[in-house]
Amino acid sequence: MPTFDDDDRPKKKVVHEIGQDLTLLSIDELTARIELLRAEISRLEADIARKRASRETADQLFGRPR
């Protein structure tokens, strides 16, 4: 029967659910989740900026006051 190293197994994708119980997570797992959430916040902020720029361009083109 073949033996498997932990390194050969597929890594589980880190997912964070808002309000999830954190008691069983290690410091490293919590740190990884913080990094994940910060990256998601940056992605959301970039999309907001893109949409604001698009709206401002449309407002200027169609002469709609803000």
CHARMM-style PDB file with segment names, atoms N, HN, CA, C and O in Angstrom:
ATOM      1  N   MET     1       0.855  -1.167   0.000  1.00  0.00      PROA
ATOM      2  CA  MET     1       0.000   0.000   0.000  1.00  0.00      PROA
ATOM      3  C   MET     1       0.910   1.242   0.000  1.00  0.00      PROA
ATOM      4  O   MET     1       1.810   1.340   0.834  1.00  0.00      PROA
ATOM      5  N   PRO     2       0.686   2.187  -0.923  1.00  0.00      PROA
ATOM      6  CA  PRO     2       1.561   3.358  -0.991  1.00  0.00      PROA
ATOM      7  C   PRO     2       1.326   4.292   0.194  1.00  0.00      PROA
ATOM      8  O   PRO     2       0.218   4.407   0.718  1.00  0.00      PROA
ATOM      9  N   THR     3       2.397   4.945   0.590  1.00  0.00      PROA
ATOM     10  HN  THR     3       3.297   4.852   0.164  1.00  0.00      PROA
ATOM     11  CA  THR     3       2.277   5.936   1.653  1.00  0.00      PROA
ATOM     12  C   THR     3       2.245   7.324   1.027  1.00  0.00      PROA
ATOM     13  O   THR     3       2.858   7.557  -0.015  1.00  0.00      PROA
ATOM     14  N   PHE     4       1.541   8.224   1.653  1.00  0.00      PROA
ATOM     15  HN  PHE     4       1.043   8.035   2.500  1.00  0.00      PROA
ATOM     16  CA  PHE     4       1.409   9.577   1.143  1.00  0.00      PROA
ATOM     17  C   PHE     4       1.988  10.557   2.139  1.00  0.00      PROA
ATOM     18  O   PHE     4       1.733  10.470   3.341  1.00  0.00      PROA
ATOM     19  N   ASP     5       2.755  11.474   1.636  1.00  0.00      PROA
ATOM     20  HN  ASP     5       2.962  11.545   0.660  1.00  0.00      PROA
ATOM     21  CA  ASP     5       3.240  12.574   2.465  1.00  0.00      PROA
ATOM     22  C   ASP     5       2.171  13.646   2.508  1.00  0.00      PROA
ATOM     23  O   ASP     5       1.389  13.784   1.567  1.00  0.00      PROA
ATOM     24  N   ASP     6       2.130  14.399   3.584  1.00  0.00      PROA
ATOM     25  HN  ASP     6       2.765  14.286   4.349  1.00  0.00      PROA
ATOM     26  CA  ASP     6       1.183  15.500   3.676  1.00  0.00      PROA
ATOM     27  C   ASP     6       1.413  16.532   2.572  1.00  0.00      PROA
ATOM     28  O   ASP     6       0.473  17.186   2.118  1.00  0.00      PROA
ATOM     29  N   ASP     7       2.675  16.674   2.141  1.00  0.00      PROA
ATOM     30  HN  ASP     7       3.439  16.143   2.509  1.00  0.00      PROA
ATOM     31  CA  ASP     7       2.996  17.651   1.105  1.00  0.00      PROA
ATOM     32  C   ASP     7       2.428  17.260  -0.254  1.00  0.00      PROA
ATOM     33  O   ASP     7       2.254  18.122  -1.115  1.00  0.00      PROA
ATOM     34  N   ASP     8       2.134  15.973  -0.464  1.00  0.00      PROA
ATOM     35  HN  ASP     8       2.275  15.272   0.236  1.00  0.00      PROA
ATOM     36  CA  ASP     8       1.601  15.502  -1.740  1.00  0.00      PROA
ATOM     37  C   ASP     8       0.092  15.722  -1.861  1.00  0.00      PROA
ATOM     38  O   ASP     8      -0.460  15.689  -2.960  1.00  0.00      PROA
ATOM     39  N   ARG     9      -0.548  15.939  -0.759  1.00  0.00      PROA
ATOM     40  HN  ARG     9      -0.099  15.966   0.134  1.00  0.00      PROA
ATOM     41  CA  ARG     9      -2.002  16.115  -0.782  1.00  0.00      PROA
ATOM     42  C   ARG     9      -2.343  17.520  -1.273  1.00  0.00      PROA
ATOM     43  O   ARG     9      -1.600  18.470  -1.026  1.00  0.00      PROA
ATOM     44  N   PRO    10      -3.466  17.641  -1.967  1.00  0.00      PROA
ATOM     45  CA  PRO    10      -3.863  18.990  -2.412  1.00  0.00      PROA
ATOM     46  C   PRO    10      -4.143  19.885  -1.211  1.00  0.00      PROA
ATOM     47  O   PRO    10      -4.732  19.452  -0.220  1.00  0.00      PROA
ATOM     48  N   LYS    11      -3.719  21.124  -1.313  1.00  0.00      PROA
ATOM     49  HN  LYS    11      -3.241  21.476  -2.118  1.00  0.00      PROA
ATOM     50  CA  LYS    11      -3.947  22.084  -0.234  1.00  0.00      PROA
ATOM     51  C   LYS    11      -5.402  22.539  -0.257  1.00  0.00      PROA
ATOM     52  O   LYS    11      -5.978  22.780  -1.318  1.00  0.00      PROA
ATOM     53  N   LYS    12      -5.971  22.650   0.910  1.00  0.00      PROA
ATOM     54  HN  LYS    12      -5.503  22.455   1.772  1.00  0.00      PROA
ATOM     55  CA  LYS    12      -7.329  23.134   1.040  1.00  0.00      PROA
ATOM     56  C   LYS    12      -7.322  24.650   0.870  1.00  0.00      PROA
ATOM     57  O   LYS    12      -6.509  25.335   1.492  1.00  0.00      PROA
ATOM     58  N   LYS    13      -8.209  25.178   0.043  1.00  0.00      PROA
ATOM     59  HN  LYS    13      -8.869  24.622  -0.462  1.00  0.00      PROA
ATOM     60  CA  LYS    13      -8.284  26.615  -0.172  1.00  0.00      PROA
ATOM     61  C   LYS    13      -8.791  27.287   1.101  1.00  0.00      PROA
ATOM     62  O   LYS    13      -9.752  26.838   1.726  1.00  0.00      PROA
ATOM     63  N   VAL    14      -8.115  28.377   1.467  1.00  0.00      PROA
ATOM     64  HN  VAL    14      -7.334  28.741   0.960  1.00  0.00      PROA
ATOM     65  CA  VAL    14      -8.513  29.113   2.661  1.00  0.00      PROA
ATOM     66  C   VAL    14      -9.787  29.885   2.345  1.00  0.00      PROA
ATOM     67  O   VAL    14      -9.830  30.670   1.399  1.00  0.00      PROA
ATOM     68  N   VAL    15     -10.794  29.660   3.125  1.00  0.00      PROA
ATOM     69  HN  VAL    15     -10.758  29.022   3.894  1.00  0.00      PROA
ATOM     70  CA  VAL    15     -12.068  30.350   2.967  1.00  0.00      PROA
ATOM     71  C   VAL    15     -12.456  30.886   4.335  1.00  0.00      PROA
ATOM     72  O   VAL    15     -12.301  30.210   5.352  1.00  0.00      PROA
ATOM     73  N   HSD    16     -12.959  32.107   4.340  1.00  0.00      PROA
ATOM     74  HN  HSD    16     -13.085  32.656   3.514  1.00  0.00      PROA
ATOM     75  CA  HSD    16     -13.397  32.661   5.613  1.00  0.00      PROA
ATOM     76  C   HSD    16     -14.858  33.038   5.510  1.00  0.00      PROA
ATOM     77  O   HSD    16     -15.286  33.688   4.556  1.00  0.00      PROA
ATOM     78  N   GLU    17     -15.605  32.624   6.497  1.00  0.00      PROA
ATOM     79  HN  GLU    17     -15.257  32.097   7.271  1.00  0.00      PROA
ATOM     80  CA  GLU    17     -17.019  32.956   6.562  1.00  0.00      PROA
ATOM     81  C   GLU    17     -17.204  33.982   7.677  1.00  0.00      PROA
ATOM     82  O   GLU    17     -16.767  33.764   8.807  1.00  0.00      PROA
ATOM     83  N   ILE    18     -17.847  35.092   7.357  1.00  0.00      PROA
ATOM     84  HN  ILE    18     -18.202  35.269   6.439  1.00  0.00      PROA
ATOM     85  CA  ILE    18     -18.076  36.139   8.347  1.00  0.00      PROA
ATOM     86  C   ILE    18     -18.870  35.561   9.515  1.00  0.00      PROA
ATOM     87  O   ILE    18     -19.890  34.902   9.314  1.00  0.00      PROA
ATOM     88  N   GLY    19     -18.399  35.809  10.734  1.00  0.00      PROA
ATOM     89  HN  GLY    19     -17.570  36.344  10.898  1.00  0.00      PROA
ATOM     90  CA  GLY    19     -19.070  35.332  11.939  1.00  0.00      PROA
ATOM     91  C   GLY    19     -18.688  33.919  12.355  1.00  0.00      PROA
ATOM     92  O   GLY    19     -19.206  33.398  13.342  1.00  0.00      PROA
ATOM     93  N   GLN    20     -17.795  33.307  11.613  1.00  0.00      PROA
ATOM     94  HN  GLN    20     -17.374  33.730  10.811  1.00  0.00      PROA
ATOM     95  CA  GLN    20     -17.361  31.938  11.888  1.00  0.00      PROA
ATOM     96  C   GLN    20     -16.664  31.843  13.249  1.00  0.00      PROA
ATOM     97  O   GLN    20     -15.999  32.786  13.679  1.00  0.00      PROA
ATOM     98  N   ASP    21     -16.820  30.710  13.914  1.00  0.00      PROA
ATOM     99  HN  ASP    21     -17.360  29.944  13.565  1.00  0.00      PROA
ATOM    100  CA  ASP    21     -16.140  30.454  15.184  1.00  0.00      PROA
ATOM    101  C   ASP    21     -14.635  30.360  14.929  1.00  0.00      PROA
ATOM    102  O   ASP    21     -14.197  29.590  14.074  1.00  0.00      PROA
ATOM    103  N   LEU    22     -13.855  31.130  15.659  1.00  0.00      PROA
ATOM    104  HN  LEU    22     -14.211  31.755  16.354  1.00  0.00      PROA
ATOM    105  CA  LEU    22     -12.411  31.194  15.440  1.00  0.00      PROA
ATOM    106  C   LEU    22     -11.599  30.407  16.468  1.00  0.00      PROA
ATOM    107  O   LEU    22     -10.371  30.370  16.385  1.00  0.00      PROA
ATOM    108  N   THR    23     -12.254  29.791  17.413  1.00  0.00      PROA
ATOM    109  HN  THR    23     -13.251  29.821  17.481  1.00  0.00      PROA
ATOM    110  CA  THR    23     -11.553  29.167  18.540  1.00  0.00      PROA
ATOM    111  C   THR    23     -10.610  28.035  18.134  1.00  0.00      PROA
ATOM    112  O   THR    23      -9.600  27.813  18.802  1.00  0.00      PROA
ATOM    113  N   LEU    24     -10.913  27.327  17.071  1.00  0.00      PROA
ATOM    114  HN  LEU    24     -11.733  27.508  16.528  1.00  0.00      PROA
ATOM    115  CA  LEU    24     -10.085  26.189  16.684  1.00  0.00      PROA
ATOM    116  C   LEU    24      -8.989  26.553  15.681  1.00  0.00      PROA
ATOM    117  O   LEU    24      -8.229  25.682  15.258  1.00  0.00      PROA
ATOM    118  N   LEU    25      -8.899  27.819  15.299  1.00  0.00      PROA
ATOM    119  HN  LEU    25      -9.516  28.527  15.642  1.00  0.00      PROA
ATOM    120  CA  LEU    25      -7.898  28.246  14.317  1.00  0.00      PROA
ATOM    121  C   LEU    25      -6.610  28.655  14.999  1.00  0.00      PROA
ATOM    122  O   LEU    25      -6.621  29.270  16.066  1.00  0.00      PROA
ATOM    123  N   SER    26      -5.490  28.302  14.362  1.00  0.00      PROA
ATOM    124  HN  SER    26      -5.481  27.802  13.496  1.00  0.00      PROA
ATOM    125  CA  SER    26      -4.182  28.678  14.907  1.00  0.00      PROA
ATOM    126  C   SER    26      -3.870  30.135  14.551  1.00  0.00      PROA
ATOM    127  O   SER    26      -4.582  30.761  13.764  1.00  0.00      PROA
ATOM    128  N   ILE    27      -2.814  30.651  15.134  1.00  0.00      PROA
ATOM    129  HN  ILE    27      -2.236  30.143  15.772  1.00  0.00      PROA
ATOM    130  CA  ILE    27      -2.374  32.014  14.820  1.00  0.00      PROA
ATOM    131  C   ILE    27      -2.028  32.116  13.340  1.00  0.00      PROA
ATOM    132  O   ILE    27      -2.378  33.102  12.691  1.00  0.00      PROA
ATOM    133  N   ASP    28      -1.345  31.108  12.797  1.00  0.00      PROA
ATOM    134  HN  ASP    28      -1.061  30.307  13.324  1.00  0.00      PROA
ATOM    135  CA  ASP    28      -1.000  31.115  11.374  1.00  0.00      PROA
ATOM    136  C   ASP    28      -2.248  31.111  10.491  1.00  0.00      PROA
ATOM    137  O   ASP    28      -2.291  31.800   9.472  1.00  0.00      PROA
ATOM    138  N   GLU    29      -3.250  30.345  10.876  1.00  0.00      PROA
ATOM    139  HN  GLU    29      -3.215  29.785  11.704  1.00  0.00      PROA
ATOM    140  CA  GLU    29      -4.500  30.310  10.104  1.00  0.00      PROA
ATOM    141  C   GLU    29      -5.224  31.651  10.184  1.00  0.00      PROA
ATOM    142  O   GLU    29      -5.766  32.129   9.189  1.00  0.00      PROA
ATOM    143  N   LEU    30      -5.229  32.250  11.362  1.00  0.00      PROA
ATOM    144  HN  LEU    30      -4.788  31.861  12.171  1.00  0.00      PROA
ATOM    145  CA  LEU    30      -5.865  33.563  11.506  1.00  0.00      PROA
ATOM    146  C   LEU    30      -5.134  34.622  10.686  1.00  0.00      PROA
ATOM    147  O   LEU    30      -5.765  35.466  10.050  1.00  0.00      PROA
ATOM    148  N   THR    31      -3.811  34.576  10.702  1.00  0.00      PROA
ATOM    149  HN  THR    31      -3.298  33.890  11.218  1.00  0.00      PROA
ATOM    150  CA  THR    31      -3.007  35.511   9.914  1.00  0.00      PROA
ATOM    151  C   THR    31      -3.294  35.341   8.426  1.00  0.00      PROA
ATOM    152  O   THR    31      -3.420  36.328   7.701  1.00  0.00      PROA
ATOM    153  N   ALA    32      -3.396  34.100   7.969  1.00  0.00      PROA
ATOM    154  HN  ALA    32      -3.293  33.298   8.557  1.00  0.00      PROA
ATOM    155  CA  ALA    32      -3.701  33.833   6.560  1.00  0.00      PROA
ATOM    156  C   ALA    32      -5.070  34.389   6.189  1.00  0.00      PROA
ATOM    157  O   ALA    32      -5.251  34.921   5.094  1.00  0.00      PROA
ATOM    158  N   ARG    33      -6.015  34.269   7.082  1.00  0.00      PROA
ATOM    159  HN  ARG    33      -5.868  33.837   7.971  1.00  0.00      PROA
ATOM    160  CA  ARG    33      -7.360  34.794   6.810  1.00  0.00      PROA
ATOM    161  C   ARG    33      -7.358  36.318   6.766  1.00  0.00      PROA
ATOM    162  O   ARG    33      -8.060  36.915   5.950  1.00  0.00      PROA
ATOM    163  N   ILE    34      -6.581  36.945   7.629  1.00  0.00      PROA
ATOM    164  HN  ILE    34      -6.010  36.460   8.292  1.00  0.00      PROA
ATOM    165  CA  ILE    34      -6.463  38.407   7.599  1.00  0.00      PROA
ATOM    166  C   ILE    34      -5.899  38.850   6.253  1.00  0.00      PROA
ATOM    167  O   ILE    34      -6.401  39.797   5.647  1.00  0.00      PROA
ATOM    168  N   GLU    35      -4.850  38.162   5.784  1.00  0.00      PROA
ATOM    169  HN  GLU    35      -4.442  37.393   6.276  1.00  0.00      PROA
ATOM    170  CA  GLU    35      -4.262  38.485   4.486  1.00  0.00      PROA
ATOM    171  C   GLU    35      -5.286  38.295   3.367  1.00  0.00      PROA
ATOM    172  O   GLU    35      -5.366  39.112   2.451  1.00  0.00      PROA
ATOM    173  N   LEU    36      -6.059  37.227   3.442  1.00  0.00      PROA
ATOM    174  HN  LEU    36      -5.994  36.563   4.187  1.00  0.00      PROA
ATOM    175  CA  LEU    36      -7.098  36.957   2.459  1.00  0.00      PROA
ATOM    176  C   LEU    36      -8.132  38.086   2.442  1.00  0.00      PROA
ATOM    177  O   LEU    36      -8.519  38.573   1.379  1.00  0.00      PROA
ATOM    178  N   LEU    37      -8.567  38.490   3.629  1.00  0.00      PROA
ATOM    179  HN  LEU    37      -8.253  38.094   4.492  1.00  0.00      PROA
ATOM    180  CA  LEU    37      -9.578  39.542   3.724  1.00  0.00      PROA
ATOM    181  C   LEU    37      -9.025  40.895   3.271  1.00  0.00      PROA
ATOM    182  O   LEU    37      -9.741  41.666   2.632  1.00  0.00      PROA
ATOM    183  N   ARG    38      -7.776  41.191   3.589  1.00  0.00      PROA
ATOM    184  HN  ARG    38      -7.195  40.565   4.108  1.00  0.00      PROA
ATOM    185  CA  ARG    38      -7.165  42.443   3.126  1.00  0.00      PROA
ATOM    186  C   ARG    38      -7.080  42.475   1.610  1.00  0.00      PROA
ATOM    187  O   ARG    38      -7.345  43.507   0.994  1.00  0.00      PROA
ATOM    188  N   ALA    39      -6.715  41.359   1.009  1.00  0.00      PROA
ATOM    189  HN  ALA    39      -6.500  40.521   1.510  1.00  0.00      PROA
ATOM    190  CA  ALA    39      -6.651  41.280  -0.459  1.00  0.00      PROA
ATOM    191  C   ALA    39      -8.039  41.483  -1.061  1.00  0.00      PROA
ATOM    192  O   ALA    39      -8.183  42.147  -2.087  1.00  0.00      PROA
ATOM    193  N   GLU    40      -9.045  40.918  -0.432  1.00  0.00      PROA
ATOM    194  HN  GLU    40      -8.928  40.378   0.402  1.00  0.00      PROA
ATOM    195  CA  GLU    40     -10.416  41.075  -0.932  1.00  0.00      PROA
ATOM    196  C   GLU    40     -10.877  42.524  -0.780  1.00  0.00      PROA
ATOM    197  O   GLU    40     -11.543  43.052  -1.669  1.00  0.00      PROA
ATOM    198  N   ILE    41     -10.533  43.172   0.328  1.00  0.00      PROA
ATOM    199  HN  ILE    41      -9.992  42.743   1.051  1.00  0.00      PROA
ATOM    200  CA  ILE    41     -10.876  44.586   0.520  1.00  0.00      PROA
ATOM    201  C   ILE    41     -10.216  45.426  -0.568  1.00  0.00      PROA
ATOM    202  O   ILE    41     -10.856  46.316  -1.128  1.00  0.00      PROA
ATOM    203  N   SER    42      -8.971  45.164  -0.870  1.00  0.00      PROA
ATOM    204  HN  SER    42      -8.452  44.441  -0.415  1.00  0.00      PROA
ATOM    205  CA  SER    42      -8.268  45.898  -1.932  1.00  0.00      PROA
ATOM    206  C   SER    42      -8.952  45.686  -3.272  1.00  0.00      PROA
ATOM    207  O   SER    42      -9.101  46.629  -4.049  1.00  0.00      PROA
ATOM    208  N   ARG    43      -9.364  44.473  -3.545  1.00  0.00      PROA
ATOM    209  HN  ARG    43      -9.243  43.707  -2.913  1.00  0.00      PROA
ATOM    210  CA  ARG    43     -10.050  44.165  -4.799  1.00  0.00      PROA
ATOM    211  C   ARG    43     -11.380  44.913  -4.883  1.00  0.00      PROA
ATOM    212  O   ARG    43     -11.731  45.451  -5.933  1.00  0.00      PROA
ATOM    213  N   LEU    44     -12.108  44.944  -3.783  1.00  0.00      PROA
ATOM    214  HN  LEU    44     -11.822  44.508  -2.929  1.00  0.00      PROA
ATOM    215  CA  LEU    44     -13.383  45.653  -3.748  1.00  0.00      PROA
ATOM    216  C   LEU    44     -13.192  47.162  -3.921  1.00  0.00      PROA
ATOM    217  O   LEU    44     -13.941  47.806  -4.655  1.00  0.00      PROA
ATOM    218  N   GLU    45     -12.186  47.720  -3.243  1.00  0.00      PROA
ATOM    219  HN  GLU    45     -11.578  47.196  -2.647  1.00  0.00      PROA
ATOM    220  CA  GLU    45     -11.914  49.149  -3.368  1.00  0.00      PROA
ATOM    221  C   GLU    45     -11.513  49.521  -4.796  1.00  0.00      PROA
ATOM    222  O   GLU    45     -11.905  50.576  -5.295  1.00  0.00      PROA
ATOM    223  N   ALA    46     -10.739  48.665  -5.451  1.00  0.00      PROA
ATOM    224  HN  ALA    46     -10.421  47.808  -5.046  1.00  0.00      PROA
ATOM    225  CA  ALA    46     -10.343  48.916  -6.836  1.00  0.00      PROA
ATOM    226  C   ALA    46     -11.567  48.900  -7.754  1.00  0.00      PROA
ATOM    227  O   ALA    46     -11.658  49.708  -8.678  1.00  0.00      PROA
ATOM    228  N   ASP    47     -12.489  48.003  -7.510  1.00  0.00      PROA
ATOM    229  HN  ASP    47     -12.415  47.346  -6.760  1.00  0.00      PROA
ATOM    230  CA  ASP    47     -13.694  47.940  -8.337  1.00  0.00      PROA
ATOM    231  C   ASP    47     -14.582  49.162  -8.102  1.00  0.00      PROA
ATOM    232  O   ASP    47     -15.176  49.688  -9.043  1.00  0.00      PROA
ATOM    233  N   ILE    48     -14.673  49.614  -6.854  1.00  0.00      PROA
ATOM    234  HN  ILE    48     -14.190  49.187  -6.089  1.00  0.00      PROA
ATOM    235  CA  ILE    48     -15.430  50.839  -6.562  1.00  0.00      PROA
ATOM    236  C   ILE    48     -14.820  52.012  -7.318  1.00  0.00      PROA
ATOM    237  O   ILE    48     -15.545  52.794  -7.932  1.00  0.00      PROA
ATOM    238  N   ALA    49     -13.503  52.143  -7.281  1.00  0.00      PROA
ATOM    239  HN  ALA    49     -12.914  51.507  -6.782  1.00  0.00      PROA
ATOM    240  CA  ALA    49     -12.826  53.242  -7.979  1.00  0.00      PROA
ATOM    241  C   ALA    49     -13.087  53.167  -9.479  1.00  0.00      PROA
ATOM    242  O   ALA    49     -13.338  54.189 -10.117  1.00  0.00      PROA
ATOM    243  N   ARG    50     -13.029  51.967 -10.040  1.00  0.00      PROA
ATOM    244  HN  ARG    50     -12.826  51.137  -9.521  1.00  0.00      PROA
ATOM    245  CA  ARG    50     -13.280  51.785 -11.474  1.00  0.00      PROA
ATOM    246  C   ARG    50     -14.706  52.184 -11.825  1.00  0.00      PROA
ATOM    247  O   ARG    50     -14.935  52.849 -12.835  1.00  0.00      PROA
ATOM    248  N   LYS    51     -15.660  51.785 -11.001  1.00  0.00      PROA
ATOM    249  HN  LYS    51     -15.474  51.245 -10.180  1.00  0.00      PROA
ATOM    250  CA  LYS    51     -17.063  52.111 -11.265  1.00  0.00      PROA
ATOM    251  C   LYS    51     -17.340  53.601 -11.078  1.00  0.00      PROA
ATOM    252  O   LYS    51     -18.132  54.177 -11.824  1.00  0.00      PROA
ATOM    253  N   ARG    52     -16.702  54.230 -10.099  1.00  0.00      PROA
ATOM    254  HN  ARG    52     -16.059  53.763  -9.493  1.00  0.00      PROA
ATOM    255  CA  ARG    52     -16.868  55.674  -9.922  1.00  0.00      PROA
ATOM    256  C   ARG    52     -16.329  56.437 -11.139  1.00  0.00      PROA
ATOM    257  O   ARG    52     -16.956  57.380 -11.621  1.00  0.00      PROA
ATOM    258  N   ALA    53     -15.164  56.014 -11.621  1.00  0.00      PROA
ATOM    259  HN  ALA    53     -14.655  55.248 -11.229  1.00  0.00      PROA
ATOM    260  CA  ALA    53     -14.579  56.659 -12.794  1.00  0.00      PROA
ATOM    261  C   ALA    53     -15.484  56.487 -14.002  1.00  0.00      PROA
ATOM    262  O   ALA    53     -15.660  57.424 -14.780  1.00  0.00      PROA
ATOM    263  N   SER    54     -16.051  55.320 -14.168  1.00  0.00      PROA
ATOM    264  HN  SER    54     -15.908  54.558 -13.536  1.00  0.00      PROA
ATOM    265  CA  SER    54     -16.961  55.055 -15.276  1.00  0.00      PROA
ATOM    266  C   SER    54     -18.215  55.927 -15.164  1.00  0.00      PROA
ATOM    267  O   SER    54     -18.689  56.474 -16.160  1.00  0.00      PROA
ATOM    268  N   ARG    55     -18.738  56.049 -13.961  1.00  0.00      PROA
ATOM    269  HN  ARG    55     -18.352  55.605 -13.152  1.00  0.00      PROA
ATOM    270  CA  ARG    55     -19.935  56.864 -13.751  1.00  0.00      PROA
ATOM    271  C   ARG    55     -19.639  58.342 -14.009  1.00  0.00      PROA
ATOM    272  O   ARG    55     -20.445  59.037 -14.627  1.00  0.00      PROA
ATOM    273  N   GLU    56     -18.489  58.822 -13.539  1.00  0.00      PROA
ATOM    274  HN  GLU    56     -17.834  58.258 -13.037  1.00  0.00      PROA
ATOM    275  CA  GLU    56     -18.115  60.217 -13.764  1.00  0.00      PROA
ATOM    276  C   GLU    56     -17.963  60.508 -15.252  1.00  0.00      PROA
ATOM    277  O   GLU    56     -18.363  61.572 -15.725  1.00  0.00      PROA
ATOM    278  N   THR    57     -17.385  59.565 -15.988  1.00  0.00      PROA
ATOM    279  HN  THR    57     -17.060  58.701 -15.604  1.00  0.00      PROA
ATOM    280  CA  THR    57     -17.251  59.726 -17.435  1.00  0.00      PROA
ATOM    281  C   THR    57     -18.627  59.791 -18.089  1.00  0.00      PROA
ATOM    282  O   THR    57     -18.863  60.636 -18.952  1.00  0.00      PROA
ATOM    283  N   ALA    58     -19.526  58.917 -17.689  1.00  0.00      PROA
ATOM    284  HN  ALA    58     -19.335  58.230 -16.988  1.00  0.00      PROA
ATOM    285  CA  ALA    58     -20.886  58.920 -18.240  1.00  0.00      PROA
ATOM    286  C   ALA    58     -21.611  60.205 -17.878  1.00  0.00      PROA
ATOM    287  O   ALA    58     -22.312  60.777 -18.714  1.00  0.00      PROA
ATOM    288  N   ASP    59     -21.452  60.669 -16.635  1.00  0.00      PROA
ATOM    289  HN  ASP    59     -20.883  60.204 -15.956  1.00  0.00      PROA
ATOM    290  CA  ASP    59     -22.103  61.913 -16.209  1.00  0.00      PROA
ATOM    291  C   ASP    59     -21.603  63.093 -17.036  1.00  0.00      PROA
ATOM    292  O   ASP    59     -22.387  63.958 -17.427  1.00  0.00      PROA
ATOM    293  N   GLN    60     -20.300  63.129 -17.303  1.00  0.00      PROA
ATOM    294  HN  GLN    60     -19.663  62.427 -16.985  1.00  0.00      PROA
ATOM    295  CA  GLN    60     -19.741  64.210 -18.115  1.00  0.00      PROA
ATOM    296  C   GLN    60     -20.238  64.120 -19.553  1.00  0.00      PROA
ATOM    297  O   GLN    60     -20.541  65.142 -20.168  1.00  0.00      PROA
ATOM    298  N   LEU    61     -20.323  62.932 -20.083  1.00  0.00      PROA
ATOM    299  HN  LEU    61     -20.077  62.101 -19.583  1.00  0.00      PROA
ATOM    300  CA  LEU    61     -20.748  62.718 -21.460  1.00  0.00      PROA
ATOM    301  C   LEU    61     -22.210  63.098 -21.638  1.00  0.00      PROA
ATOM    302  O   LEU    61     -22.572  63.728 -22.632  1.00  0.00      PROA
ATOM    303  N   PHE    62     -23.039  62.725 -20.698  1.00  0.00      PROA
ATOM    304  HN  PHE    62     -22.745  62.214 -19.891  1.00  0.00      PROA
ATOM    305  CA  PHE    62     -24.484  62.960 -20.820  1.00  0.00      PROA
ATOM    306  C   PHE    62     -24.946  64.187 -20.054  1.00  0.00      PROA
ATOM    307  O   PHE    62     -26.136  64.502 -20.052  1.00  0.00      PROA
ATOM    308  N   GLY    63     -24.027  64.879 -19.406  1.00  0.00      PROA
ATOM    309  HN  GLY    63     -23.060  64.623 -19.408  1.00  0.00      PROA
ATOM    310  CA  GLY    63     -24.329  66.138 -18.731  1.00  0.00      PROA
ATOM    311  C   GLY    63     -25.226  66.006 -17.514  1.00  0.00      PROA
ATOM    312  O   GLY    63     -25.985  66.922 -17.196  1.00  0.00      PROA
ATOM    313  N   ARG    64     -25.144  64.878 -16.837  1.00  0.00      PROA
ATOM    314  HN  ARG    64     -24.528  64.134 -17.096  1.00  0.00      PROA
ATOM    315  CA  ARG    64     -25.943  64.707 -15.621  1.00  0.00      PROA
ATOM    316  C   ARG    64     -25.205  65.295 -14.436  1.00  0.00      PROA
ATOM    317  O   ARG    64     -24.055  64.927 -14.194  1.00  0.00      PROA
ATOM    318  N   PRO    65     -25.828  66.197 -13.685  1.00  0.00      PROA
ATOM    319  CA  PRO    65     -25.179  66.727 -12.480  1.00  0.00      PROA
ATOM    320  C   PRO    65     -25.189  65.680 -11.386  1.00  0.00      PROA
ATOM    321  O   PRO    65     -26.070  64.822 -11.323  1.00  0.00      PROA
ATOM    322  N   ARG    66     -24.186  65.771 -10.524  1.00  0.00      PROA
ATOM    323  HN  ARG    66     -23.471  66.467 -10.575  1.00  0.00      PROA
ATOM    324  CA  ARG    66     -24.097  64.834  -9.408  1.00  0.00      PROA
ATOM    325  C   ARG    66     -24.769  65.364  -8.216  1.00  0.00      PROA
ATOM    326  OT1 ARG    66     -24.793  64.704  -7.177  1.00  0.00      PROA
TER     327      ARG     66
END
